[in-house]
């Protein structure tokens, strides 16, 4: 069943430092890597000699156009495949492509993949621009954990279709740019995070990046769209996901986990795919 597909442009509020997404199919030349240019505090006098003090980190903000980057990715038909691995065309590969593109648009940001990815063209040279710090969904979960950003979701004493406390706690933190990891298993806290992202036996087997969220009148996240590389039949796409699945999917007694990728449960969360306190999303987002 084909789920809803959307593309929504994001207005970059920090035009001086954030490159727009080009109409060309290739990644543009990189703008100057100057994301931390010292600027004076509002109302402060400029010191002698032209040297300006570096402001508090909360003031050093660059808007990275994550939605625009996802639109660029979703506008390509990236044929899903795990081979050749250096073409980054499977689930984790799509995430690395997105990360590489954002790294190109926001120079100086440390991403899981190096900058320089080109648009995918079937039958052409689609090799990666360099080596990624991690290559699998599990490896990427561990990489974000090392950064202090990965939140594990365990399913101790939960019934099918029930959200564990940890999932309820991150529900309203899901926003544009958040990363979700999924599994068909029901991981237990006694097994620890290693049981989620161990390369040979870990529970994680899928991941995606949140594009947009919808909230109810109480402010709770009830629906979101997610960009991900799916499988050989569906390739890369933006799909819709629900906290409470619509009756159209449950009318015959089916039970799906809250926010799940069909029967796969959310087992990991990172608030943003950009692992830097210096970077924030433009405020003109549906968060």
N, C-alpha and C positions, 0 to 999 in steps of 0.2 A: 504494500500500500504506500503510495507516495505522499509524504507529508508536506505541509505548507513550506514554500520557499519564498524568502524575502531578501531584498538587499536594501539597506537604508544608509544613505550617505551621512557622515558626521561632519559638522562644521568645526573646523579647527580654530579655536579661539586664540591660539598663540601663533599667529601667522608668521611672525618673524623667525620662529625656530622650528616650525613643523612643516615639512614638505607636503604638498598636496599629492593625492594619488593621481598618477598620470593617465592619459588616455592611451598612451603607447602600451603595447603588450609587454615591453621589456622594462625592467627596473631602471629608473633614471640614474644619472650620475649623482653621487652622494653630495648633499649640501655640506657646508663647513661643520666639522665636528666640534662644536662650541656650546655644549649644553649647559655649562656652568659658568657662563660669563659673569664676573662679579658685577653687581649693581648695587647702588646705594639704597639704604632704607628710605621709605617715603618720608620726605621732609628733612632728611639729613643733608648736611653740607658735604660737597665733594672734597676729599682731602687733596693736599698739595701733591704735585708730581703726576697727576692723572691716574693714580692707583686707587681703585675703589675697593672697599671692604667686601668680603664675601658675606652675604646675608644669611640668616638662619635657613636651615635646610627646608623648612616649610615654605620659604619664599622662592626656592629654586625649583620651578615647575615648568615642565615642557609637555604640551599636549601631543600625545602620539595618536594618530588617527587610526585606531584599531578597527573601527567599523569600515573605514575606507580600505584598509588592508584586507579585511575579510571579503569585502566586495570584489577586490582585485582577484583574490583566490577563488571565490565562488563563480566568477565570470569565466573561469577556465574549466574545461572538462579534463580532469586529471585522472587518467585511467588507473584504477586501483590495482596495485601489484606489489608484492614484497620483493620482487626481483626484476631488475637489478637493484640491490638495496641502496646504492648510492644515488638513485634517482628520486628518493623520498616520495613515494607514491602510495604508501599504505597509511594506516591511521596515524602512527607517530610521525611518518614522513610528511603528511599534510600539516601537522602541527609545526614541524621544523621549517617547512616552506613558509608558513605564516610568520614564524619567529624570525626567519632570515629577512623577510620583506620588511618587517617592523624595524629590525636592526639597521636596514638600509635607510629607512625613512627617519629614524631617530638615532643618528650617529652618537656613539659613546655609551649607549645603553647596552648592558650585558644581557644578552639573550642566550637561549640554549643552542642557537645555530648562528653561524657567522653571517654577515651581510652578503648580498650579491646574488640572491636567487633570481632566476629568469622565469618568465612565463612558460608553463609547460606546453610543448608542441609535440604532438604524437609523431614518433618516428625520427625526431631530431635528437640532438645532444642535450639531454636533460640532467646531466650530472650535477651533483651538489656543488656549491661554491667553495666548500671546505669541509673539514670534519666537525661534526656536532659534538657537544659535550656529553650527550646521551642519544641513543638511537632507538630505543623502544619505549612503549608507554610506561613500562615499569622503571626503566632507567630514568625517564623524565620525572616520574613521581619522586624517585630518590634524589634527583638533582634539586627539585624544588624543596624537598625536605631538608637538604643540606643548607639551603638558603633560609630555612626557618619559615617556609610558607605553606608546606603541605600539611593539611589537616586530615587525619585518617577517620573514616566512618566505619564503626563496628556494629554488628547486628546481634549482639547478645540478647537473648530472651525476647526476640521480636517475632511477630506473626507475619505471614505473607501480606504485603500491602501496608505494613505498618512502618512508620518512620522512627528510627532510634533517636535518642536524645541528641546525639551529636549532629545528626542530619537536621533536626529541628532547629538547632542552634545556628547553623550556617545558612538556613533557608533564606532569610532576608538579607544575607550578605552576598547572595548571588547577583552579579551585575555584569554589565558589558565588560568583556575581557577576562572574566573568571574562567578558571580551568576546572573541568570535572573529569574524574576517572571512574570507570565502571567495571563491574565484575558479575559473572553469573553465580558466584559463590556467596556465602553469607559469612564473611570474616568475623572472627571473634577477637575480643580485646586481649585475651590471654596469649594469643599468637603474636601480637605486636605488629609493628609496621613492616618488619622484614618479610612477614608472610604475605603482605600486599605487593611489595615490589622486588622481592627476590627474583633474579633474572630467570632462573630455571623452574621455580615452582610457585612464583607469586600469583596472587588471585587476580590482579589487574590485567585486563585484556583489551581495554578501549579507553579513549579519551576524546574530549572535544572542548571548544572554546565558545563561551556564551556571547551571543550577538546582542540581543535585546531581552528585557524582562517586562512582564506585565504584573501589576499589583492590584489587589482588591481595594475596596474603600477603607479597609483597616490598615492598609499599607503592607500587607503580606504578599510575598511573591507567589503567584498562582500559575504562571506560565512563562516559558522562555524559549528562545530560539538558539540553536547551537550549530556552529560550523565544525564539520569533521569529515574525515575520509571514512567511508562506511564499509563497503565490501566490493567484490568483483561485479555485482549486479547494479549497485547504486553509485559507485564512485564517490566523489566529493560533493557535499551538498549542505544546505542549511535546513535543519529540521526543527519541528516544534515539539516541546516537551511540557508536561503538566505535573503539578504537585498532586492534584486529584484528577485522575484520568477521566475523560468525558465518557458518558454512557455509551456512546457509539463503539467504544473499545471494550466495555465491560458488560454489555447487555446479556451476553451469553455465559456469564459467570466467571469470565477471565479476571485474574487479579494481577495487577502490575505494581511494582514498587514506586513510591512517590518520586517523581522526577526521573524515573528510570529510562534507560534506552531499551525500550520494550521490557524484556524480563531481566535485563541487567541492572543491578543496583548501583547507586552512587556510593563509592567506597573511598573517595578522596576528593579534596577540594583545595584550590589555591585561589586567593582573592583576586589575583591578576596574573596574566602571563608575563607581565613586565616585572622582573624581580628587583625593583629599585625604589627606595623611598623618595628619590629625587624626581620621579616621573609620576604624573597623575593624568587621568583622562580629562579631556575637555569637560567642563561642567554641563555642556549642552548634550547630555545623554540621558536615556531613559533608564535610570538606576533606582 
